[in-house]
């Protein structure tokens, strides 16, 4: 059964992680921490904001899915709900920079602004390109009424943003905990790689299993979606989790002085996000060519679609339900 198989997969990952972690030496020169160091108050404040807002949108989605109020949604409703949930994250760095202690910085140097830009670029690329790999490889399709850009519901473009803000804050915390807890060594590097890979798969699987209660993200083979699809989706995060972590990540002894307290300009932030996006695109396509061995079909559509699924199967035909 799918439950047994996923338990074995996740259990095996934890076992490997535990075995690799044997012999790691604890650091004595630095306090172990999940959030950014207290000396990096702006990044720390932004991570708290993303986590707290994550609780809000998760509860909002739980109510929407739990009550099945989405059955009354039109294309406009989906768009308004997802855009409305993403909007506070978009506008906070400009209208409420004090929330993340960024009010004394120029707007383009604010960590909250750069974090949003990084994730917006990565999310845009994911929706514009990566979703078509799910359409092709897993015979997936969105079947709710929606406005679409390049075949992907616009509502999902906005939903991706608040999902990714939450995911990448969690990954920041786990990566930082490992780096601040153990002495630098080859074993720690291996442990970190395994941890990122395991976290990527767990994140992908968690989203897949939670979204399964929403009937309008349709898979021809749900079993394959949980196992193969999670591994496919995990390739996003194997690249993005470590690269996003290094955005304005400074050694704990460096104090946030608003002048030399960032590692990335806005330009470098954009370049890094685009580089991560291209790396993931290559990974997905290498997987498609070498393992799945199927053609990639993309059918652009940017009009209102009323309960018409849009996805392409292995033969390049529109999927219907």
N, C-alpha and C positions, 0 to 999 in steps of 0.2 A: 504494500500500500504506500501511498505518497507520504503518509505520516511516518512510517518506519524508515523509508528511504531518506527523507529529510533529516530525521533524527540521527541516522547513521552519518550523513554528510557533515552536519554541524558538529556532531560528537567527535568525528575524526579530526575536524579542524581544531577543536579545543584540545584534543589529545596531542596533536602535533605541536601546537603552541606551547603546551605544558612541557613537552619533552625538550623543545628548543630552549625554553626558559630555564632549564636546570643549569645551575652553575653561574647564573648572572650575578654580578657583584653590585651591591647597593652603593649608591653615591652617598658620601658623607659631607661633601662640600656644598650641597644645594638641597633646599627643602623640596620635597616631592609635591607637585601641584597639578591640578586638572585644568584650571583656568589660567589665562595669561598671568604672569607674575604681577604682584601688587605695584611694582615699580613701572609696569606698563599699563597704566590705569585706563587708557583709551581703548586698547584692544580688549582688556578684561571687561570693561563696561559694555562694549559691543557684543561680546560673547554672551554676557548675561542677558542682554536685550534680545538676542536671537533665540536663546533658550526659553525665556519667559514668553515671548510671542509665539514660539512653537507650541507651548501648552495651549494657547488661545486658539490657534487655527486647527490643532488636532481635535480639540473639543468641538469646534464648529463643524468640522467634517464628520465627527462621530454622531452629532445630532442630525446632520443632513442625511447620512447614510442609514443611521439607526431608525429614523422615523420614515425613511423612504420619501421624504418630501421632494427629492430630485425627480420623482415621477411627474411632478407638476411643472418642472423646469422647461423653459423654451431655450432657444439658442442665446437669446439676450440674457436670460436669467443665469445660465452657466457663466457667461462672460462677465456679468456684473458681480457675481459672487466671487469668482476667482480673482478678478482684477481688484475687487474691494479688499480681499484678504492680502493681496500682494502690495497694495498701495502704501500702507504704513511703513513697510520696509523700504520702498522706493523713496518716499519723501522725508523720512526721518533725518537723514544726514543733512538735508538742506533746511528744513523747517524747524526741527527740534534737535540740533546737534548737541545741545547740553545733556540730552538723555544718555549719550555715550561719551560725555566729557570732551567732545570735539569742538566746542563752541569757540575756542581760542585759536583754532587752526583755520587756514584758508580752506575753502570747500574741497579743492582737489587733493589736499594732503590728509583729509580726514580718513581714518581707517574705516569707519562705517561706510563712507562713500566708495572707497576703493573695493571693499569687500562686496558691496552690492554690484559694482561694475564687473568685477571678476566673475561672480556667479551668474550675472545676467548674460554675459557673453557666452559662458559655458552652457547655460540653459538654452539660449537661443540656438546655438549649434546643435545641441542635443535634440531639440524639437524639429529643427529644419532638416537635419540629416539622419540622426541616429534612429529616430522613430521608424523610419522606413525599413530598417533592418529587422525590427520586430514584425512589421507588416509582412516582410518577405520570408524571414527565417522561421517565425513562429505562427504564421498565418493569423496575426492579431489584427484587430480593427476597433476603432471607436465607433459606436453605433448610436450615440445620443445626438439630438439636434444641435448643430453648432456652426459657427462661422469658422472657416478653415483657411489656413495659409500653408501652401505646399502640402496639402492633404492632411494637415494636423490641426485639430480644434484649437482656436486661439485661446480658449479658456485654459487649456493645458499648458500653454506657454507661461501664463501667469502663475498657475499652480506649481509648476516646476520651481519657480523662484523661491517661494516660501518653504517648499520641501527641501531644496538644496541648502538654504540658509541654515536650517535646523540640522540636516545631516552633517554638514561640514563643520559646524560648531562642535558636534559630538566627536567627530574624527579628530579635530584639533585637540580636544581634551584628552583623548586616548593616546595620541602620538606624544603630546607633551608629558603625560604621566609617565610613559615609558622612558623618554629621554631624560626626565628630571629624576627618575628613580634609580637608574642603573648606570654604572660606569661605562664609558665609551669602549667598545670592543667589537670584534667581528661577530661574536655571538649576539651582542645586543642588536647589531645591524640586521642579522638574520632573523632575530626575534621580531624586530620592527617590521620587516618585510612580510613575515608570516601573519603578524597581527593586522597589518593593513589589508592583506588579501582576505583574511577571515572576516574582518569587519566589512569589507566591500561586499562579500557574498551575503553576509547576514543582513546588511542593509537592503540589498536588492531583494532578498527573499522576504524580509519583513514587509516591504512595500507591496510585493506581489501578493502575499497572503492577505494583507489588510484590504487591498483594493479589490480582492476577489468578491467581496460583498457588494460591490458596485457592478451591476450586470452589463453596463454599456462599454466596458473595456473587455472585449470579447477575444477569447483564444479558441482555436479549433481543438487544441489538445492542452487542457489545463495542467495535466501531469507534466508535460514537457515544459510548460511555462514556469512551473515551480522549480524544476531541476535545471534544465538547460537554459531557460530564460533568465533565471537568477544569475547563473554564471556569465551569461551574455551581458546582462545589465551591470554586473559587478565590474566589468572592464572600464566603465565610466569612472568608478571611484578609485580603482587601483592607481589611476593616473591623477585624478583631481584631489584626492585626500592629501597626499604628501605635498603637492605643489601649492595648494591653497594654504596649507599650514604655514609655509614659509613667508606668506604675505605679512610684512612688517613684524616678523617674529625675531625678537632680539634676545641676546643673553640676559639672564636674570639680573646681572649686576649693572646693566645699562639702565639708567634712569630716563623715563619719558620726559624730555625737556622741550618738546614741541618743535625742536629745530633738527636735531640729529636722531630722532626717535623713530624713524621709518627707514625701511630697506628698499621700498618700492616707490617710485614716482607713479603718477597715474598712467603715464605712457608705458612704463615697464609692467604695470599691472595688466594693462590690455594685452601686451605682447605675451605675457605668461599665460593668460587665459586662452588666447588664441593658439598658443603652442600646445597647451593641454588638450584643447579641442581637436587639434589635428592629430595628436598622438592617439587619442581614443578612436578617431575615425579610422586610422590605420589598423588598430587592433581589431575593430569590428569587421573591417573588410578582410583582413588576413584570416580571421575566424571563418567568415563566410566562404572564402575561397578554398581554404585548406581543410576545413572540417565539415562544414555544412554542404559545401559544393553546390551552390545554387546561384542563379542569376539574381540581380537586384533590380526591382521594378519600382519606378517612382512615377506616380500620376499626380500632377499638380491640380489643385482645386482650391479656389479662394472664395466660394460662394456659400450662401446659407444652405445647409443640408438638413433636411427634416427626417430624423430617424433613418438615415440611409448610411449603412456602414461603409467606410472607405479603408480598404486594406487590399494588398495584393498577395495572392498566393504564389506558389512556386512556378506556376504556369503563366504568371502575369495577368491573371484574371481577377476582377473585383470579387472580394469575399462578400457573401451574403449570408444572413442568418435566418 
